[in-house]
Amino acid sequence: MPEIHEELVGEVYRAYKNAPHSRSRDEVIYDGVKRIMFRLNRYKNDPIKFGQKAKTATFELESMLNRFYFSDTEFRERLLFEAKAYVLELSPP
């Protein structure tokens, strides 16, 4: 079962493209990453499982972005950066 839903990434991309200025694009990216990586919250109390799922989710997201959004480099880089930052934010101590 995939960790990332393609539909959510598509929704985030549409909202990102329709955002009127850079501040709202930042908010769209941040909120979108929280929605895309929502399953990671389940594993916060189990560091081993969290590490595995975070690695899988990040890899799937990167593959999906490279496959479908290759033409929009800025979106890909910003979304992947925020996803990695979100994983670090959720990481158990």
C-alpha positions, 0 to 999 in steps of 0.5 A, spaced: 500 500 500 503 506 497 504 511 503 503 517 498 496 519 495 497 521 488 490 525 488 493 529 494 499 531 491 495 533 485 490 538 489 496 541 492 499 542 485 493 546 483 492 550 489 500 552 489 499 554 481 492 558 483 496 562 489 496 569 488 503 570 491 509 567 494 507 567 501 500 564 500 504 559 496 509 557 502 502 556 506 500 551 500 506 547 500 506 547 508 499 545 509 500 540 503 505 536 506 502 535 512 496 532 508 500 528 504 504 525 510 499 525 514 500 517 516 507 518 519 503 521 525 501 514 527 508 512 528 511 517 532 511 513 538 515 507 535 522 510 532 524 504 528 517 503 524 517 511 524 524 511 520 522 506 515 515 509 513 518 516 513 524 513 508 518 510 504 514 516 504 519 520 502 522 516 496 515 515 494 514 522 494 520 524 490 519 519 485 512 521 484 514 528 483 520 526 478 515 522 474 509 527 474 511 534 475 518 534 472 517 540 468 516 545 475 522 544 478 521 550 483 514 546 486 518 539 486 524 542 490 520 546 495 515 540 496 520 535 497 524 540 502 518 541 506 517 534 506 524 532 509 523 538 514 516 535 516 519 528 517 525 531 522 519 535 525 515 529 527 522 525 528 522 521 535 527 524 540 
